[in-house]
Amino acid sequence: MKDLSLCVLFWNEEKNIKNVVDKLTEVFLKNKVDFEIVTVDNGSTDGTLSLLKKLKKDNKYIKIVSIKHNKGYGFGVIVGLQNCNGKFIGYSDGDNQISAQDVFRVYQKISADNSIDLCKAKRISRKDKFIRMVISKVYNNLFRILFKVNIQDINACPKIMKLEVYKDIVLTSKDWFIDAEIIIKLNDLNKKFFDVPIVFREREQGASKVRFITIIEFLKNILDYKINKSKWKKI
């Protein structure tokens, strides 16, 4: 069993893959982490999968999970985590907006402090598009008001948790609500969270998958969970 099994999601990110995988590998090796990178091709229609296969030939730390058709961000996370088996498991995005060093810092914190059940990033500086910042602010404020969870930046990645903590919950969200579902269900179990401040970099290659309609999706899921909480717990 590896110390860290990190799932990285790629959806039409062929321009970012090599940089993301190479940098993560470099930083983890430099810091002597026993790790694997579970790369998830989340139904890409570009050259993502073929490039991952090419990189794997020279990188023994890569595991490839291929999803034929994109069923949503959350579905990719769920499938990716199901293929992780480290003492600590987690996920991050393959858009190269989070530095490998910051990913390591999140892992470093949770691996050094046994009282922490889930450690995640908190974006203290954001250089992405204005619409994403608006969506994030509205969503986070609503979330904290409705669920009374003392945590900021719900959707920030990476998120890394203890394997046994992950096994205590069943995840079902196929869309962007997956981040909130994880936080809500672990909060209900009185698990301890910790935020590590990071810089969220501007995207250099590829296109963002977040759209304005995403906020409608967020609102729908928040209300459904709040109203039908017992249903979500039984799933």
ABEGO torsion letter per residue (X at the ends): XBABBBBBBBBGAAAAAAAAAAAAAAAAAAAGBBBBBBBBBBGBABAAAAAAAAAAAABAABBBBBBABBAEAAAAAAAAAAABABABBBBBBAAGABBAAAAAAAAAAAAABAABABBBBBBABBABBAAAAAAAAAAAAAAAAAAGBBBBGAABOBBBBBAAAAAABBBABABAAAAAAAAAAAAAAGBBBBBBBBBBBBBABEBBABBAAAAAAAAAAAAAAAAAAAAAAAX
